[in-house]
């Protein structure tokens, strides 16, 4: 699975074109936003001054998320960076928008993905079929994805 990572918020919609269909998970586009893009999106959603140039992109994002065509997952890093904001109002507003837009979709921490990819490399080296774990990388359960539950995020044999 390829997760789109864009630094250019205005070009998000243009950049979110499937590359060989590999950015799709369960027929949904997966888009990963940097924290600063979440902040821009939240400011636009909340109607903050100076954000009018992002209105069209915001509308497309909200429409695609509402139609369940796009998943915009959060990571543990997003949560840590949001919690570190000093101003409570800003932190609360950002967290609310992130929660609504992400719809509680979360992405596994890299250490789980790295382990799974390493195990698949070993399987391939020993002429075994790799395990397709793409649908386990993103799910709608934040606590399992960040490792706060006892259940192992990727069940690779």
C-alpha positions in Angstrom: 0.0 0.0 0.0 1.2 3.5 -0.8 0.1 6.2 1.5 0.0 9.6 -0.1 1.9 12.2 1.9 1.6 15.7 0.6 3.2 18.9 1.7 1.2 21.0 -0.6 -2.4 21.3 0.7 -3.7 23.1 -2.4 -2.5 20.4 -4.6 -3.9 17.6 -2.4 -6.8 16.8 -4.7 -4.5 16.6 -7.8 -1.9 14.6 -5.9 -4.5 12.1 -4.6 -4.8 10.2 -7.8 -4.3 6.4 -7.4 -0.9 5.2 -8.6 -1.5 1.9 -10.1 -4.5 1.4 -7.8 -2.0 0.9 -4.9 -3.3 3.8 -2.8 -6.6 2.0 -2.3 -7.6 0.1 0.7 -10.9 -1.6 0.5 -11.6 0.6 -2.5 -11.0 3.7 -0.5 -8.4 6.4 -1.1 -6.0 6.7 1.8 -4.5 10.1 2.3 -2.0 10.9 5.0 -1.8 14.6 6.1 1.1 16.2 7.9 0.2 17.8 11.2 0.5 21.3 9.6 -2.0 20.3 6.9 -4.4 19.1 9.6 -4.0 22.6 11.2 -4.8 24.3 7.9 -7.8 22.1 7.4 -9.1 22.7 10.9 -8.7 26.5 10.5 -10.6 26.3 7.2 -13.3 24.2 8.6 -13.7 26.6 11.6 -13.8 29.6 9.2 -10.7 31.2 10.6 -9.5 34.4 8.7 -7.1 34.0 5.9 -8.1 30.4 5.0 -10.6 31.2 2.1 -8.1 29.9 -0.5 -8.6 26.4 0.9 -12.4 26.3 0.9 -12.7 24.3 -2.3 -10.2 21.7 -1.1 -12.0 21.5 2.3 -15.3 20.9 0.6 -13.9 18.1 -1.5 -12.2 16.5 1.5 -15.4 16.6 3.6 -17.5 15.4 0.7 -15.2 12.4 -0.1 -15.0 11.5 3.6 -18.8 11.7 4.0 -19.3 9.4 1.0 -16.7 7.0 2.6 -14.5 7.3 -0.5 -11.5 8.7 1.3 -9.8 7.6 4.6 -7.6 10.2 6.2 -6.1 8.3 9.1 -4.5 9.7 12.2 -1.3 8.4 13.7 0.0 8.4 17.2 2.3 11.3 16.2 -0.8 13.4 15.2 -2.2 12.8 18.7 1.0 13.6 20.5 1.5 16.8 18.5 -2.1 17.9 19.1 -1.7 17.2 22.8 1.4 19.3 22.9 -0.4 22.5 21.8 -0.3 25.0 24.7 -3.6 26.7 24.1 -6.5 24.6 25.2 -9.1 26.1 22.8 -6.7 25.5 19.9 -6.0 22.0 21.0 -9.7 21.2 21.5 -10.7 22.6 18.1 -8.0 20.8 16.2 -8.7 17.5 18.0 -12.5 17.9 17.2 -11.9 18.5 13.5 -9.3 15.7 13.3 -11.7 13.3 14.9 -14.6 14.2 12.6 -12.6 14.1 9.4 -10.6 11.0 10.3 -13.7 9.2 11.4 -11.5 7.4 13.9 -9.4 5.8 11.2 -5.9 5.2 12.4 -2.7 4.0 10.9 -0.3 1.6 12.6 2.9 3.0 14.1 5.9 2.5 11.7 7.5 0.0 14.0 4.7 -2.5 13.4 4.7 -1.9 9.7 8.5 -2.2 9.5 8.4 -5.6 11.4 5.7 -6.9 9.0 7.6 -5.8 6.0 10.8 -7.4 7.3 9.0 -10.7 8.0 7.6 -10.6 4.4 11.1 -10.0 3.1 12.2 -13.1 4.9 9.3 -15.1 3.6 10.2 -14.1 0.1 13.8 -14.9 0.6 12.8 -18.4 1.7 10.4 -18.8 -1.3 7.3 -18.4 0.9 4.3 -16.3 -0.1 4.3 -12.8 1.5 1.3 -12.1 3.8 -0.9 -9.3 2.6 -1.3 -7.0 5.6 -2.5 -3.9 3.7 -5.9 -4.0 5.2 -4.5 -4.2 8.7 -2.4 -1.1 8.4 -5.4 1.2 8.7 -8.5 0.5 10.8 -11.2 2.2 12.6 -9.9 1.6 16.1 -7.3 4.0 17.3 -6.3 2.2 20.5 -5.5 -1.1 18.8 -3.5 0.7 16.1 -1.3 2.6 18.5 -0.6 -0.5 20.6 -2.6 0.5 23.7 -4.5 -2.8 23.6 -3.1 -6.2 24.2 -4.2 -7.4 20.8 -1.4 -7.5 18.3 -2.0 -5.1 15.4 -0.6 -7.3 12.7 -1.2 -11.0 13.1 1.6 -12.4 10.9 2.4 -16.1 11.2 
